[in-house]
Amino acid sequence: MKLKIDQNKIKVYYVDKFYNRFIGLMFKKNIDYCLCFPKCNSIHTFFMLESIDVIMTDKDNNILYTYKNLKPWKVILPKRNVYYTYEFPNNYIEKNDYQIQ
């Protein structure tokens, strides 16, 4: 799957296995891809080496929440109606005119 934001495309990996969900972007440097976590309405950035951008959507990929430059060791508590959580490299989301396709 590819995601398009402001004419920029990024490779998206669908994360549905327990181990991959558990590890996510922990201990990773120079992130140049996006992770999509289905059935995920909260995250943490423990053990992350870089800040990230996060988009949380409903089942139809309508954007409900965005977090830019989320630093390591932070927590996003559970949010209502969130189904997908996308984790991007830091500063990937620069403007508010993006859409998930």
N, C-alpha and C positions, 0 to 999 in steps of 0.2 A: 504494500500500500504506500502511496505517496501522499504527502500533505502539502497543500499550496497555501502560502501566506505571503501576501504582497508580491506575487510573481516569483517568489523563492520556493523551490521544492526541496524537501528533505525526506530521506528514507525513514519510514515508520516501521518499527518492529512491534508486533502484537504479542504481548506478554501474558500467557495464560497458564504456564506451568509453575508449580509451587516454588521451585528453586529460583527460577528466573524472576518471579515476582518478589521473592524475598531479597535477592541481591540488587535488582534494579540497576541504578547508576552508582551504587556504592563503590568506592575505591577506583573510580574511573577518572581519567584525565583526557583533555582534548576531545570532548564529546562532539560528534558531528552527525548525530542521528537522533531520532525521537523514539520514545517508548510509549506505547498505548496500553494502559491497564484497564481491562473491562471489569465491571462490577467493583469499582474502587472509588470510594467517596472521601477518602482521607489519605494523607501521605506524611512521611517524615523525610528529613534530609540528613539523618544521622550517618556518620562515616562517609559522607560525600566530600570530595576534594575540590569541587567547584560549585558555584551558584548555578541555579537552573531557572528556566521559565516554565510555568505550569498553566495548562488550560484544562478546566473541568467542564464536561458537557453532560447533557441528558442522553437518553437512548437514541434520539434522533440527531445527535451531534449539534444541538443548539447550545451555544456557549453560555454557560452560567457564571463561571468565575475565571478570572485570570490572575496570575501572580507573576510578576516580573522580578528578576534578580533575587530569587529566593535563596538565601544564604544557607550554608551547612548548619546542622544542628537545630533546625526549625521544624515545627509540626503544623500541619493544616488539619484541624479537627474535622470530624465528619460533617458533610454538607448535604442538605436535603436535595433529592431529585437528581443527584449526580450519579452517572452510570460509568462514563469513561473519564479517565484521567490521562492526559498527555504530558510527558516530561520532555522539554526541549533544552538544547544548549543555551547557556546564558546569553541574553541580549538577542535572541532569535526573534522574539516578538517585540517589534519596535512601535508599531502603530495599532490602532484599534480596528482597522479595516481588514480583517482576516476571516477566513471561513475554512471549515473542515469539510473535505470532500471525500 
